[in-house]
Amino acid sequence: MSLFGSHPDWLTHTLANAGVALPEIKTHLPDGTRISRKAVGVLDIAPPASRANPNSEAIIVSAGVHGNETAPIEVLNGLVNELHAGEWRLSCPLLLILGNPPAMVAGERFMEVNLNRLFNGAHGRAEYSGLAEAQRAQFLEEACRQFAMANPQALSHYDLHTAIRPSHRERFALYPFVEGRKVPVNECDFLLEAEVETLLLQHKAGTTFSSFSASLLNAESFTVELGKVRPFGQNDLGRFSGIRDALRRRFRGQPAPSRKPPFDHLTVFEVVHEILNTGKHFRFHIPDDVANFAEYQPGTVIWEDDETSYRVGHSPEAIVFPNPEVPVGHRVGLMVRPGRFQVPERGP
């Protein structure tokens, strides 16, 4: 049975069946690689048991958690096409996820509620009862749990996104907070190989997909921002060759290349404040057109309501993800400043 029916590839099949409950089906490639379509937009792929896994790892890659962030979706679809065509051999277990197919079809960030605020069990809150996106978050959590249980190797999760506004730092990654955890050197190598040169260290656990996998599955997880939102077919995929090549290398079990300028060091920031919409008296003092990583000087009032306010502390801070058009209680943005964490150097 064909995984994709009459459709030419995974993406086309996913868009054509968005919101449809399809049964799980499995197939094998000529080299013995098993591909299981767990649901629409979810592929569990495993190499033959006899094949070596040189990096002793299993990998989850997700894209399309926001439906209008299309370039990472196209990158993943291209890698699946390459694997299916026999252009390279898989060496590690993979779980590949297109997060929100109905929103992908609609060309919208989400349909009813932001899927990337529904993980770590948030999908079970009363206000989300019966919503399709809450059900999808619950399903994706369970798919990831089953994958982690079936593959006890070191687990990494990369949740790929593009930004809704310009950025002074085009590609950056967020490392979810887990008490006592530090970024491993091999993950720094991977980010630099993917041409991601900025790393944000988050200060508390959240309800994002990457925070779920870091907190509950012990994965080395990252939310990775790779550029600007554009519709399907309008992406210059040459600008995403870094993440494509880095993922392909990992999938094949090859060692990381040496770090080379200009992507030979990570600039690290740490989150110092999460801005939340506090209600009808909330006032956000950041212009609508401001770019990610715009810097504000000490004493600048960032937001206020009738009871409190937030001012930049005694050193400059930058804003990331400013978006006041969110529901009460949701994140309006993050304030960050240069971090004290030293990126580990590679050994000899």
C-alpha positions as a printed NumPy array, in Angstrom:
array([[  0.   ,   0.   ,   0.   ],
       [  1.364,   3.442,  -0.896],
       [  1.891,   5.837,   1.978],
       [  0.811,   8.762,  -0.144],
       [ -1.859,   7.161,  -2.352],
       [ -2.111,   8.919,  -5.709],
       [ -0.222,  11.969,  -4.409],
       [  3.365,  12.563,  -5.536],
       [  4.829,  13.276,  -2.117],
       [  4.29 ,  13.599,   1.637],
       [  3.405,  17.306,   1.593],
       [  0.818,  16.992,  -1.17 ],
       [ -0.755,  14.025,   0.615],
       [ -0.83 ,  15.94 ,   3.908],
       [ -2.501,  19.001,   2.395],
       [ -5.068,  16.857,   0.578],
       [ -5.994,  14.986,   3.774],
       [ -5.739,  17.756,   6.371],
       [ -8.116,  17.041,   9.218],
       [ -8.841,  13.494,   8.013],
       [ -8.38 ,  10.564,  10.414],
       [ -6.424,   8.043,   8.348],
       [ -5.335,   4.617,   9.611],
       [ -1.698,   3.859,  10.251],
       [  0.014,   2.118,   7.337],
       [  3.557,   0.856,   6.871],
       [  5.832,   0.191,   3.957],
       [  9.492,  -0.61 ,   3.331],
       [ 12.   ,   0.961,   0.987],
       [ 14.138,  -1.358,  -1.175],
       [ 17.042,  -1.067,   1.298],
       [ 14.876,  -2.276,   4.188],
       [ 14.082,   1.105,   5.744],
       [ 10.623,   1.008,   7.342],
       [  8.283,   3.986,   6.958],
       [  5.111,   4.145,   9.007],
       [  2.534,   6.873,   8.414],
       [  1.2  ,   7.199,  11.961],
       [ -1.386,   9.824,  10.952],
       [ -1.707,  12.639,   8.45 ],
       [  1.566,  14.552,   8.553],
       [  3.386,  12.127,  10.876],
       [  6.049,   9.664,   9.646],
       [  7.94 ,   7.225,  11.863],
       [ 10.984,   6.032,   9.901],
       [ 13.514,   3.4  ,  10.988],
       [ 16.558,   1.904,   9.265],
       [ 17.038,  -1.881,   9.227],
       [ 18.071,  -3.242,  12.623],
       [ 21.316,  -4.491,  11.112],
       [ 22.436,  -1.034,  10.024],
       [ 24.853,   0.865,  12.271],
       [ 23.737,   4.055,  14.037],
       [ 27.15 ,   5.769,  14.369],
       [ 25.879,   8.728,  16.394],
       [ 23.736,   6.472,  18.663],
       [ 20.772,   8.802,  18.386],
       [ 17.116,   9.162,  17.507],
       [ 15.736,  12.409,  16.077],
       [ 12.368,  14.169,  16.036],
       [ 11.949,  16.993,  13.525],
       [  8.747,  19.016,  13.406],
       [  7.638,  21.82 ,  11.111],
       [  4.321,  23.445,  10.337],
       [  3.261,  23.769,  13.978],
       [  2.325,  27.198,  12.649],
       [  0.659,  26.555,   9.299],
       [  1.924,  29.637,   7.469],
       [  5.607,  28.932,   8.219],
       [  6.154,  26.988,   5.041],
       [  9.878,  26.884,   4.242],
       [ 10.802,  24.274,   6.901],
       [  7.857,  22.17 ,   5.708],
       [  9.246,  22.223,   2.171],
       [ 12.737,  21.357,   3.479],
       [ 11.434,  18.293,   5.336],
       [  9.358,  17.211,   2.343],
       [ 12.443,  17.439,   0.126],
       [ 14.446,  15.233,   2.489],
       [ 11.657,  12.632,   2.535],
       [ 11.657,  12.693,  -1.286],
       [ 15.421,  12.126,  -1.336],
       [ 15.166,   9.205,   1.075],
       [ 12.283,   7.688,  -0.865],
       [ 14.273,   7.967,  -4.099],
       [ 17.245,   6.138,  -2.573],
       [ 19.624,   9.121,  -2.78 ],
       [ 21.033,   8.294,   0.669],
       [ 20.617,   5.686,   3.412],
       [ 19.097,   6.384,   6.81 ],
       [ 21.167,   5.443,   9.876],
       [ 19.003,   6.545,  12.815],
       [ 15.314,   6.403,  13.812],
       [ 13.308,   9.469,  12.786],
       [  9.954,  10.928,  13.713],
       [  8.99 ,  13.617,  11.168],
       [  5.998,  15.809,  11.926],
       [  3.989,  18.39 ,   9.986],
       [  2.213,  19.874,  12.94 ],
       [ -0.962,  21.65 ,  11.845],
       [ -2.191,  20.489,   8.407],
       [ -5.527,  22.43 ,   8.439],
       [ -3.649,  25.672,   9.128],
       [ -1.161,  24.756,   6.388],
       [ -4.04 ,  24.467,   3.907],
       [ -5.53 ,  27.765,   5.09 ],
       [ -2.183,  29.553,   5.004],
       [ -2.78 ,  30.69 ,   8.584],
       [ -0.676,  30.576,  11.728],
       [ -3.414,  28.534,  13.414],
       [ -7.137,  27.882,  13.08 ],
       [ -8.626,  28.349,  16.561],
       [ -5.739,  28.49 ,  19.022],
       [ -1.945,  28.628,  18.776],
       [ -0.829,  24.979,  18.642],
       [  2.575,  25.897,  20.055],
       [  0.957,  26.942,  23.348],
       [ -0.83 ,  23.62 ,  23.874],
       [  1.982,  21.252,  24.866],
       [  3.219,  20.072,  28.258],
       [ -0.384,  19.116,  28.973],
       [ -1.853,  22.579,  28.263],
       [ -4.192,  20.952,  25.719],
       [ -6.168,  19.549,  28.649],
       [ -7.273,  22.937,  29.996],
       [-11.014,  23.527,  30.045],
       [-10.881,  26.472,  27.648],
       [ -9.461,  24.22 ,  24.926],
       [-11.96 ,  21.395,  25.338],
       [-13.089,  19.987,  21.995],
       [-10.76 ,  22.139,  19.881],
       [ -9.07 ,  20.312,  17.021],
       [ -5.691,  21.893,  17.767],
       [ -5.836,  20.695,  21.382],
       [ -6.563,  17.184,  20.146],
       [ -3.648,  17.422,  17.708],
       [ -1.273,  18.539,  20.481],
       [ -2.347,  15.581,  22.616],
       [ -1.826,  13.192,  19.698],
       [  1.616,  14.622,  18.892],
       [  2.699,  14.334,  22.519],
       [  1.683,  10.675,  22.566],
       [  3.404,   9.985,  19.214],
       [  6.612,  11.48 ,  20.602],
       [  6.319,   9.464,  23.827],
       [  5.91 ,   6.229,  21.895],
       [  8.859,   7.107,  19.658],
       [ 11.07 ,   7.884,  22.667],
       [ 10.078,   4.637,  24.396],
       [ 10.8  ,   2.597,  21.266],
       [ 14.168,   4.288,  20.717],
       [ 16.162,   4.612,  23.964],
       [ 19.12 ,   6.256,  22.224],
       [ 20.03 ,   9.881,  22.87 ],
       [ 17.037,  11.912,  21.644],
       [ 17.092,  15.266,  19.867],
       [ 14.087,  17.351,  18.782],
       [ 14.215,  20.285,  16.375],
       [ 10.984,  22.249,  15.996],
       [ 11.484,  24.353,  12.866],
       [  9.83 ,  27.74 ,  12.37 ],
       [ 10.037,  30.983,  10.431],
       [  9.263,  34.361,  11.973],
       [  6.285,  36.636,  11.33 ],
       [  8.455,  39.767,  11.445],
       [ 11.966,  40.832,  10.392],
       [ 14.89 ,  40.057,  12.683],
       [ 18.275,  41.622,  13.296],
       [ 19.423,  38.005,  13.707],
       [ 17.859,  35.99 ,  10.911],
       [ 18.426,  32.499,  12.316],
       [ 18.267,  31.734,  16.007],
       [ 17.373,  28.868,  18.305],
       [ 15.665,  28.717,  21.676],
       [ 16.857,  26.145,  24.223],
       [ 14.044,  25.201,  26.616],
       [ 14.692,  25.463,  30.335],
       [ 15.448,  22.241,  32.207],
       [ 17.024,  22.614,  35.636],
       [ 20.773,  21.954,  35.55 ],
       [ 21.004,  21.295,  31.831],
       [ 23.691,  22.789,  29.573],
       [ 23.848,  22.734,  25.786],
       [ 26.04 ,  19.829,  24.597],
       [ 28.902,  20.53 ,  22.232],
       [ 27.444,  18.326,  19.478],
       [ 24.23 ,  20.381,  19.502],
       [ 26.245,  23.588,  19.203],
       [ 28.037,  22.019,  16.247],
       [ 24.699,  21.149,  14.652],
       [ 23.275,  24.651,  15.056],
       [ 26.37 ,  26.248,  13.517],
       [ 26.341,  23.721,  10.692],
       [ 22.704,  24.765,  10.076],
       [ 23.915,  28.407,   9.904],
       [ 22.123,  29.253,  13.145],
       [ 24.422,  31.677,  14.924],
       [ 22.329,  32.862,  17.886],
       [ 21.088,  30.843,  20.867],
       [ 18.49 ,  31.95 ,  23.442],
       [ 18.485,  30.214,  26.813],
       [ 14.976,  30.172,  28.234],
       [ 14.421,  30.815,  31.939],
       [ 11.441,  28.589,  32.732],
       [  9.52 ,  25.647,  31.312],
       [  6.76 ,  26.528,  28.865],
       [  3.967,  25.062,  26.797],
       [  5.817,  24.902,  23.472],
       [  6.484,  21.674,  21.599],
       [ 10.226,  21.834,  22.301],
       [  9.652,  22.506,  26.004],
       [  7.461,  19.39 ,  26.186],
       [ 10.08 ,  17.125,  24.623],
       [ 12.873,  18.611,  26.739],
       [ 10.96 ,  18.433,  30.023],
       [  9.124,  15.125,  29.665],
       [ 11.179,  13.107,  27.159],
       [ 14.65 ,  14.274,  28.234],
       [ 15.368,  15.312,  24.647],
       [ 17.932,  17.872,  23.609],
       [ 15.29 ,  20.149,  22.128],
       [ 15.377,  23.437,  20.25 ],
       [ 12.848,  25.763,  18.683],
       [ 14.724,  26.898,  15.568],
       [ 13.79 ,  30.118,  13.741],
       [ 15.091,  30.068,  10.174],
       [ 13.932,  33.23 ,   8.406],
       [ 10.739,  34.923,   7.296],
       [  7.199,  33.634,   6.803],
       [  6.23 ,  33.176,   3.144],
       [  3.496,  31.184,   1.351],
       [  4.131,  27.795,  -0.216],
       [  6.079,  28.106,  -3.454],
       [  7.509,  31.54 ,  -2.61 ],
       [ 10.46 ,  30.422,  -0.491],
       [ 14.03 ,  30.703,  -1.697],
       [ 15.07 ,  27.289,  -0.418],
       [ 18.693,  28.127,  -1.108],
       [ 18.502,  30.253,   2.047],
       [ 17.61 ,  27.103,   3.977],
       [ 20.428,  24.916,   2.673],
       [ 22.18 ,  25.019,   6.053],
       [ 19.399,  23.289,   7.968],
       [ 18.702,  20.928,   5.04 ],
       [ 22.323,  19.78 ,   4.794],
       [ 22.787,  19.54 ,   8.561],
       [ 19.677,  17.383,   8.951],
       [ 20.675,  15.156,   6.032],
       [ 24.103,  14.651,   7.577],
       [ 22.549,  13.686,  10.918],
       [ 20.044,  11.358,   9.27 ],
       [ 22.914,   9.574,   7.52 ],
       [ 24.878,   9.18 ,  10.773],
       [ 27.875,  11.168,   9.593],
       [ 30.163,  13.146,  11.953],
       [ 29.83 ,  16.903,  12.274],
       [ 32.081,  18.966,  10.006],
       [ 34.577,  21.351,  11.552],
       [ 33.332,  24.817,  12.445],
       [ 34.108,  27.36 ,   9.755],
       [ 33.682,  31.154,   9.595],
       [ 31.335,  32.898,   9.677],
       [ 29.456,  30.118,  11.468],
       [ 32.172,  29.184,  13.948],
       [ 30.703,  30.616,  17.152],
       [ 27.299,  31.067,  18.782],
       [ 26.154,  34.348,  20.267],
       [ 24.206,  33.523,  23.417],
       [ 21.34 ,  35.451,  24.987],
       [ 19.314,  34.629,  28.066],
       [ 15.663,  35.405,  28.65 ],
       [ 15.211,  37.824,  31.555],
       [ 11.481,  38.534,  31.301],
       [  8.433,  37.013,  29.644],
       [  5.788,  39.578,  28.702],
       [  2.224,  38.327,  29.204],
       [ -1.028,  39.964,  28.188],
       [ -2.485,  40.872,  31.601],
       [ -5.928,  41.909,  30.349],
       [ -7.911,  44.868,  29.104],
       [ -5.676,  47.44 ,  30.813],
       [ -2.472,  45.978,  29.331],
       [ -0.474,  48.557,  27.367],
       [  2.442,  47.484,  25.181],
       [  4.873,  50.258,  24.261],
       [  6.686,  48.554,  21.383],
       [  5.897,  49.64 ,  17.785],
       [  4.089,  47.133,  15.575],
       [  6.905,  47.094,  13.011],
       [  9.833,  46.506,  15.382],
       [ 12.233,  43.697,  14.429],
       [ 13.277,  40.782,  16.617],
       [ 16.364,  41.645,  18.677],
       [ 15.662,  45.391,  18.611],
       [ 17.53 ,  46.793,  21.608],
       [ 16.142,  49.059,  24.335],
       [ 18.124,  51.132,  26.791],
       [ 17.98 ,  50.967,  30.602],
       [ 14.832,  52.528,  32.041],
       [ 12.699,  52.078,  28.907],
       [  9.099,  51.136,  29.796],
       [  8.208,  48.067,  27.742],
       [  4.701,  47.408,  29.053],
       [  2.375,  48.437,  31.837],
       [ -1.122,  48.018,  33.174],
       [ -2.95 ,  49.769,  35.996],
       [ -1.027,  47.873,  38.672],
       [  2.492,  47.23 ,  37.433],
       [  4.985,  47.844,  34.647],
       [  8.221,  46.489,  33.236],
       [ 11.273,  48.652,  32.637],
       [ 14.584,  47.605,  31.113],
       [ 17.115,  47.007,  33.877],
       [ 20.559,  48.543,  34.277],
       [ 21.917,  47.105,  31.02 ],
       [ 20.332,  47.11 ,  27.542],
       [ 17.8  ,  44.414,  26.682],
       [ 16.423,  43.253,  23.333],
       [ 12.924,  42.106,  22.468],
       [ 12.078,  38.849,  20.681],
       [  8.686,  37.698,  19.322],
       [  6.799,  40.949,  20.025],
       [  3.128,  40.309,  19.276],
       [  0.432,  42.08 ,  21.327],
       [ -2.406,  40.429,  19.377],
       [ -2.599,  37.404,  21.65 ],
       [ -5.246,  36.261,  24.16 ],
       [ -5.101,  37.282,  27.811],
       [ -2.47 ,  35.245,  29.62 ],
       [ -0.482,  34.445,  26.475],
       [  3.043,  35.551,  25.655],
       [  3.412,  38.982,  24.074],
       [  7.191,  38.791,  23.798],
       [ 10.483,  37.981,  25.491],
       [ 13.099,  40.372,  26.836],
       [ 16.652,  39.062,  26.457],
       [ 20.204,  40.165,  27.169],
       [ 23.647,  38.729,  26.397],
       [ 24.123,  35.48 ,  28.285],
       [ 26.906,  34.332,  30.57 ],
       [ 26.895,  30.787,  29.21 ],
       [ 30.074,  29.907,  27.355],
       [ 29.554,  27.793,  24.245],
       [ 31.683,  24.654,  24.609],
       [ 34.572,  24.25 ,  22.218],
       [ 35.051,  21.036,  20.277],
       [ 37.642,  18.63 ,  21.535],
       [ 40.667,  17.54 ,  19.499]])
